[in-house]
Amino acid sequence: MIKKCLFPAAGYGTRFLPATKAIPKEMLPILTKPLMQYGVEEAYEAGIGTMAIVTGRGKRAIEDHFDVSYELEHQIRGGAKEVLLDEIRSLISRCTFSYTRQVEMKGLGHAILTGETLIGHEPFAVILADDLCDNEGDEGGVLSQMVALYERYGCSIVAIEEVSKEETNKYGIIAGDEIEPGVFRISHMVEKPDPKEAPSNLAIIGRYILTPDIFDILRETKPGKGGEIQITDALLTQAQNSKVLGVRFKGKRFDCGSVEGFVKATNYFYQKQASSDEVR
C-alpha cells in the first residue's frame, strides 16, 4: 500500500563542516556505505520501490551514487573488488529514483511539501537519512514495522522513542493515549519544547508515514519554531481533524546528524560487521 518513500536531503549539514562544504551530509559513510544508502535499503526492505529525493544545490553526489558509474565498473570488472558494488547495483536495478530541488530551506514541512510533485495523491513514507536505524528482530526495520501498522490503521504514523527530559528541546514531542502496547493515539505534539514545558519525553524521530491530505495542511501551515514550516505543526492539525499514531519502534537509532551519534553508529556497525566476520 505504501509504494513511495520521500527523502528530504536538501539541508546543509552545518554540524559537519568543513566536511559537508562539498559532500552532502547524506553521503557521509558509516564504514563503507553512505547514510542515504542505508535509508534506501530500509525503504526497500519495507516493500517500497520508488525513492523520491528532495535535494538542493551541491547534492549531485546523491544522484551519482544511485546511477551506473561506467568508468569505475570498467576499471574493476573481473577483479576482487567488483563484489563491493553488488549491494548498490541491486538497489539501482530494483528501485526507481526521482529528484526535485528545494530552492529555499524553510524547514522539514516545506521540504516534504516540495516533494508533492514526486509523490502525487497517495500515502507515502518519509526517511531522514541522518537518523540511522537498525533492527535485527523478526519485525524487520523501523519502516517495515510502520508499514505493517499502517495496513491496520490507514492513518499517518510517526516513529517515537523515549529521550531524557533534558533533550526534549531537540525533537518534536508527542502526548497521547496508548491504545495498544507501544502504539499511541496522538492528542498533542510540539516542536522542540523547553524541558519544563514538554508534554512527555516521547520524541519523534526521522521516520514517518503520511497520508496525502498532509500536503493541503502544509500549504496552510504558518511558520513555527525557528521561523520554519514544521511537519510537527501540520501533524498536530491532522491529529485534531482525524487520527495520527505514534509507534515506539523496536531497534536502535543513531542521530548521525551529530558528531557524537555518527561516531556511535560507526562503532556499532563496525562491531556488528566484525562479529559477522567471526561467525563466517
N, C-alpha and C positions, 0 to 999 in steps of 0.2 A: 504493500500500500504506500510505503514511502519510497519513492523512486529517485529523488534528488537530494543531494547534500550541498549546502551552501558553506563556503569557506571565506569569511571576511579576512582579507590579507593585505589591506592597504596601509596599515599602521607603520610608523617609522621605527619602532623598536629602539627608542632612545636610551633605554636602560642598558643596552648592549653596545653603545658607542664606545670606541670607534669602529668595532667590527661590523655594525649594521649601517655604516656610512655607504657601503657599496654592496653589501649582502643582505637580502631580505631576512628578517628575523625568523620567518617561517622556514628558511633554508639552512638555519644553523643545525649542525648534525649532533644527534645523540649516537655516539660511536660512529658508524659509517652511513647512517641513514638520516636524512633531514626530517625535521619535525613535521613538515607538510606530508611527507610520505607515510609517516605513522598514522596521521589523521585519515588519509585516503584509504589506507588498509583497514582501519576501523570501520569506516563507512561501507567499504565493500563487504566486509565480514557480516555487516548488518543487512546485506541484500540490496545495497544501493549501488547502481552502476553509473549514474550521471553525476559528475562533480562540477558544481558551479562556483567559480572562484572570483571574488571581488578583489581586484588588485589596484595598484597605483603606480606612480612614476618610480622607476628604479626596481621594479619587481619582475623584470623579464626572465630572471633565472628560474622562477617558478614554472613558467611556460616551457622553457627549455628542458627542465628536468623531466616533465611529462611528455616528452617528444623523443623521437629517434635521433641519436647522435651518430650519423653515418661514419664520420671520420674516426671517432673513438671506437665504434664497433668493428670497423675495418682493421684498426690497429691491434685489437686484442683478440680478433677472431681466431679460434683454434688453440688459443693459449690457456694457461691455467686460470687467468683472471676473468675469462669470459663468464664463468658461472656467477661472478659477483653482480652481474646485471640481470640475473634471472627474475628477481622479485619485481624490479621496476618494469622490465619487459612485459611481465604478466599483467601488471596493472594497466599499462598502456594499451595492451591488446584487448583487455576485458572491460575497460571503463571509457566513458566519453567525457572529455574535459571542455568546458566553455568558460569564457572570461569576459568580464566587463570592468571598467575602471571607476573607482570612486574619486571624483575630481577634488573634492574638499573633504577634510577629516572632520566630520560633525558628530562622531560618536557611533557606537555599535548599532543603535537603532537605525541610523542613517545608512550605515553600510549594508544592513540587511535589506532596507528599502531599495537601495541601489541594485541589489541582486534580483529584484522582482522580474526584470526583463528576462532573466535566465530561468526563473522558476515557473512563472505562469500562475494559473489559479489551481493550485494543488497543495496538499500538505507536504512539508519538507523538513529535513534535518539541518541543523547548524552545528559545525565544529569549529572551535577556536583552536588552531593548531598548537599554540603555545601552552595550552592545558593538555599535557600528555598523560594519557590514561593507559593502564594495563590491568588485565584480569585473566587469571588462569583457571577460573572456575567453569563449571558446566554452563553457566548463564551466558557466557560469551562476553564481548566487550561492553563498555558502557552504552554505546549507541544500540547495540543488539538488545540489551535489556530494555531500553526505552522504546524501541520499535515494538517489542512484544507487549509492552504496556499500552502503547497507542492502539494496537489492534483490539484491545479490550475496551478502551475508553473513548477513543476517537477525538481527543482534545489536545490542546497544547500541553507540553510537558517540559519541565526543566530538571536537570540533574542537580542534586544538592548534597552537601556534606557538612558535617559539624566542624566549626572552626572555633578557636578561642575567642572569648568575648572581646579581647583587645584587637582582634583582626577584623572585626565586622566592618570597619571603615574602608576595607579594601574590596568589598564584594556587594552584590545585591543580596539582601537578606529577606527571607520569607517568614510568614507566620501562617498557620492553618491547622486544620484538624486531621489527625491521622486516620484515614478511612480503611486502611489495611496495613500490615506491618511494612514500614519503610515508605509508604505512599501517603502524601499529604494533599488534601484539597486546599489550595491556597486562598486565604482570605485577605492577606495584606502582604505587600513587599515594598521595600525601599532601597534605593541605590546608595551604597556606601554610607550607612548611618554612623553617627558617633556611637561608640560603645554604650554610652549611657542611655541612648535612645533606640537601640536596636531591638526589634520585636522578638528576636530569638538569636540563636547562634547557628542557624541553618543557612548556609551560603550557597548561592547559585554558582556553578562552575560552567566551563565553556562547552556545554552540550545542551542542545535544545531540539525539540520537535515542535514545529509551529504550524497552525492551520492558516490557510491563505487569507482569512479576514484580518490577519495581523498587518497586512500591507495598508489597508484602509485606515486602521487605527494609527499606524505610524505616521501616515500623512497628516493626521490631525494632532499628533503629539507635539507639544511645545518643548523647546529645550529645557532640560532639567539640570541635574548636578553637573557642574563644570561647564555649563552653557551648551551641553551636547544633547542630542536626541537619544534618550536612553531606552533600550529594549525593556528594561525593568518597568518603566512607567507605562509603556504600551501593554505589557503583560498584565499589569495591575488593572488597567481598563478592561482587558479581555476577561480577567478573573471576575470582575464585578458584573460583567454582562453575561457571562456563560460559565465556563469552568476551565481552570488551569491546575495541573497537578505538579507536585514536586516529588521526585523519587530519590531516596537515599540509595545510591548505586553500590554495587559490590565491585571492589577493585582498588587499585592505588591510583592516585592522581598527583602529578608534579606540576607546579607552577613554573614552567620553563620561560616565562616572561621575566623572571627574576634570576639573577646570577646564582643565588643560593639554591633555588629549585632546579635550575639547569644542572648544577653540579650533582645534586642528589639523584636526579634522573640518570645522569651519566654513570654514576657509581652503581646504581641499582641495575641498569641494563648490562653493565659490564659483568657484574657478579652473576646475573641470570645467564648470560652467554657463557661465562666460564663454567658454571655448573652444568650447562647443557653439553659443553665440550667434554667435560669429565665423564658424563654418562655415556657419550658416544665412544 
